[in-house]
Protein backbone atom coordinates (compact mmCIF):
# COMPACT_ATOMS: atom_id res chain seq x y z
CA UNK A 1 0.00 0.00 0.00
CA UNK A 2 2.85 2.37 0.84
CA UNK A 3 4.29 2.13 -2.67
CA UNK A 4 0.88 2.89 -4.19
CA UNK A 5 0.50 5.93 -1.92
CA UNK A 6 4.03 7.12 -2.78
CA UNK A 7 3.28 6.80 -6.49
CA UNK A 8 0.13 8.92 -6.08
CA UNK A 9 2.04 11.57 -4.09
CA UNK A 10 4.66 11.76 -6.84
CA UNK A 11 1.98 11.86 -9.53
CA UNK A 12 0.18 14.77 -7.88
CA UNK A 13 3.37 16.62 -6.91
CA UNK A 14 4.57 16.56 -10.51
CA UNK A 15 1.30 18.19 -11.58
CA UNK A 16 1.16 20.75 -8.75
CA UNK A 17 4.74 21.93 -9.22
CA UNK A 18 5.11 21.15 -12.93
CA UNK A 19 8.13 18.97 -12.24
CA UNK A 20 9.43 15.71 -13.69
CA UNK A 21 7.98 12.77 -11.76
CA UNK A 22 10.96 10.64 -12.81
CA UNK A 23 13.21 12.85 -10.70
CA UNK A 24 11.10 12.38 -7.55
CA UNK A 25 11.34 9.56 -5.03
CA UNK A 26 10.69 8.83 -1.36
CA UNK A 27 13.62 11.05 -0.33
CA UNK A 28 12.27 14.09 -2.19
CA UNK A 29 11.60 16.88 0.28
CA UNK A 30 8.50 19.02 0.03
CA UNK A 31 10.61 22.11 0.78
CA UNK A 32 12.41 21.62 -2.56
CA UNK A 33 9.24 23.00 -4.19
CA UNK A 34 8.64 25.90 -1.78
CA UNK A 35 5.12 24.59 -1.09
CA UNK A 36 2.24 26.83 -0.10
CA UNK A 37 -0.61 25.80 2.18
CA UNK A 38 -2.85 25.48 -0.86
CA UNK A 39 -0.43 22.90 -2.34
CA UNK A 40 -0.70 20.71 0.75
CA UNK A 41 -4.47 21.10 0.62
CA UNK A 42 -4.49 20.01 -3.05
CA UNK A 43 -2.37 17.00 -2.14
CA UNK A 44 -4.49 15.86 0.81
CA UNK A 45 -7.75 16.34 -1.10
CA UNK A 46 -6.34 14.31 -4.01
CA UNK A 47 -5.23 11.50 -1.67
CA UNK A 48 -8.59 11.50 0.10
CA UNK A 49 -10.35 11.09 -3.25
CA UNK A 50 -7.94 8.40 -4.44
CA UNK A 51 -8.07 6.27 -1.28
CA UNK A 52 -11.49 7.20 0.13
CA UNK A 53 -10.00 8.09 3.50
CA UNK A 54 -9.58 11.24 5.56
CA UNK A 55 -6.04 12.66 5.45
CA UNK A 56 -5.64 15.35 8.13
CA UNK A 57 -4.01 18.34 6.49
CA UNK A 58 -2.00 19.56 9.50
CA UNK A 59 -0.44 16.17 10.19
CA UNK A 60 0.34 15.63 6.50
CA UNK A 61 2.00 19.04 6.34
CA UNK A 62 4.46 17.96 9.08
CA UNK A 63 5.94 15.27 6.79
CA UNK A 64 9.32 16.39 5.46
CA UNK A 65 9.72 13.92 2.59
CA UNK A 66 7.43 12.15 0.16
CA UNK A 67 8.40 8.89 1.88
CA UNK A 68 7.32 10.17 5.30
CA UNK A 69 4.04 11.32 3.77
CA UNK A 70 3.52 7.91 2.16
CA UNK A 71 4.19 6.19 5.50
CA UNK A 72 1.71 8.48 7.22
CA UNK A 73 -1.08 7.96 4.66
CA UNK A 74 -0.47 4.19 4.47
CA UNK A 75 -0.75 4.06 8.27
CA UNK A 76 -4.11 5.88 8.08
CA UNK A 77 -5.35 3.40 5.50
CA UNK A 78 -4.40 0.45 7.71
CA UNK A 79 -6.56 1.70 10.58
C-alpha positions in Angstrom: 0.0 0.0 0.0 2.8 2.4 0.8 4.3 2.1 -2.7 0.9 2.9 -4.2 0.5 5.9 -1.9 4.0 7.1 -2.8 3.3 6.8 -6.5 0.1 8.9 -6.1 2.0 11.6 -4.1 4.7 11.8 -6.8 2.0 11.9 -9.5 0.2 14.8 -7.9 3.4 16.6 -6.9 4.6 16.6 -10.5 1.3 18.2 -11.6 1.2 20.8 -8.8 4.7 21.9 -9.2 5.1 21.1 -12.9 8.1 19.0 -12.2 9.4 15.7 -13.7 8.0 12.8 -11.8 11.0 10.6 -12.8 13.2 12.9 -10.7 11.1 12.4 -7.5 11.3 9.6 -5.0 10.7 8.8 -1.4 13.6 11.0 -0.3 12.3 14.1 -2.2 11.6 16.9 0.3 8.5 19.0 0.0 10.6 22.1 0.8 12.4 21.6 -2.6 9.2 23.0 -4.2 8.6 25.9 -1.8 5.1 24.6 -1.1 2.2 26.8 -0.1 -0.6 25.8 2.2 -2.9 25.5 -0.9 -0.4 22.9 -2.3 -0.7 20.7 0.8 -4.5 21.1 0.6 -4.5 20.0 -3.1 -2.4 17.0 -2.1 -4.5 15.9 0.8 -7.7 16.3 -1.1 -6.3 14.3 -4.0 -5.2 11.5 -1.7 -8.6 11.5 0.1 -10.4 11.1 -3.2 -7.9 8.4 -4.4 -8.1 6.3 -1.3 -11.5 7.2 0.1 -10.0 8.1 3.5 -9.6 11.2 5.6 -6.0 12.7 5.4 -5.6 15.3 8.1 -4.0 18.3 6.5 -2.0 19.6 9.5 -0.4 16.2 10.2 0.3 15.6 6.5 2.0 19.0 6.3 4.5 18.0 9.1 5.9 15.3 6.8 9.3 16.4 5.5 9.7 13.9 2.6 7.4 12.1 0.2 8.4 8.9 1.9 7.3 10.2 5.3 4.0 11.3 3.8 3.5 7.9 2.2 4.2 6.2 5.5 1.7 8.5 7.2 -1.1 8.0 4.7 -0.5 4.2 4.5 -0.8 4.1 8.3 -4.1 5.9 8.1 -5.3 3.4 5.5 -4.4 0.4 7.7 -6.6 1.7 10.6 
